[in-house]
């Protein structure tokens, strides 16, 4: 789980304002909400990593394909030159 940095302004706003008394149920609800929020962030990170890996595989595949095309074009050009001579 990650921790968000708290600025001095945020800290002062929390400490100087009126203190709220939360019930046990409210605290549990907030904790559960934060847990779901963190889980959704983790899922998003996992999806982003998967997309990056898929892009890397796709670009490697494109490199191999264009290398084959370039080799084919070079062989064809050589054959064409030989036929012309």
matplotlib code that plots the C-alpha trace (Angstrom):
import matplotlib.pyplot as plt

x = [0.0, 1.4, 1.3, 0.4, 2.7, 1.1, 2.0, 2.3, -0.8, -2.8, -1.5, -2.4, -5.8, -6.5, -5.1, -6.6, -10.1, -12.8, -12.2, -14.9, -15.8, -16.3, -18.2, -16.6, -18.9, -17.9, -14.2, -14.8, -16.6, -13.8, -11.2, -13.1, -13.5, -9.7, -9.0, -11.2, -9.5, -6.1, -7.1, -8.4, -5.1, -3.2, -5.4, -4.8, -1.1, -1.2, -3.2, -0.7, 2.2, 0.5, -0.1, 3.6, 4.7, 2.2, 3.5, 7.1, 6.2, 4.3, 7.2, 9.7, 7.3, 7.2, 11.0, 11.3, 8.7, 10.3, 13.7, 12.3, 10.7, 14.1, 15.9, 13.4, 13.7, 17.5, 17.4, 14.9, 17.0, 20.1, 18.2, 16.9, 20.5, 21.7, 19.0, 19.8, 23.5]
y = [0.0, 3.4, 6.5, 9.9, 12.8, 15.4, 19.0, 21.3, 23.2, 19.9, 18.9, 22.3, 22.3, 18.9, 19.8, 23.3, 22.6, 21.2, 17.5, 15.2, 12.2, 9.2, 6.2, 2.7, 2.0, 5.2, 4.3, 0.8, 2.2, 4.7, 1.9, -0.3, 2.5, 3.2, -0.5, -0.7, 2.4, 0.9, -2.3, -0.4, 1.5, -1.8, -3.2, -0.1, -0.4, -4.1, -3.3, -0.5, -2.9, -5.5, -2.8, -1.8, -5.4, -6.0, -2.9, -4.1, -7.5, -5.8, -3.5, -6.5, -8.4, -5.3, -5.1, -8.8, -8.4, -5.3, -7.1, -9.9, -7.5, -5.7, -9.0, -10.0, -6.6, -6.8, -10.4, -9.3, -6.2, -8.5, -10.8, -7.9, -6.6, -10.0, -10.3, -6.9, -7.7]
z = [0.0, -0.8, 1.3, -0.1, 1.0, 3.2, 2.9, 5.9, 4.7, 4.7, 8.1, 9.6, 8.1, 9.7, 13.1, 13.4, 12.3, 14.5, 15.4, 14.2, 16.3, 14.1, 15.1, 14.8, 11.8, 10.0, 10.6, 9.2, 6.2, 5.4, 5.8, 3.5, 0.9, 1.1, 0.7, -2.5, -3.8, -3.3, -5.0, -8.0, -8.2, -8.1, -10.9, -13.0, -12.5, -13.5, -16.7, -17.6, -17.1, -19.4, -22.1, -21.9, -22.3, -25.2, -27.0, -26.6, -28.1, -30.9, -31.8, -31.7, -34.1, -36.4, -36.4, -37.4, -40.1, -41.7, -41.5, -43.5, -46.0, -46.4, -47.0, -49.6, -51.3, -51.3, -52.8, -55.5, -56.4, -56.7, -59.0, -61.1, -61.5, -62.5, -65.1, -66.5, -67.0]

ax = plt.figure().add_subplot(projection="3d")
ax.plot(x, y, z, "-o")
ax.set_aspect("equal")
plt.show()
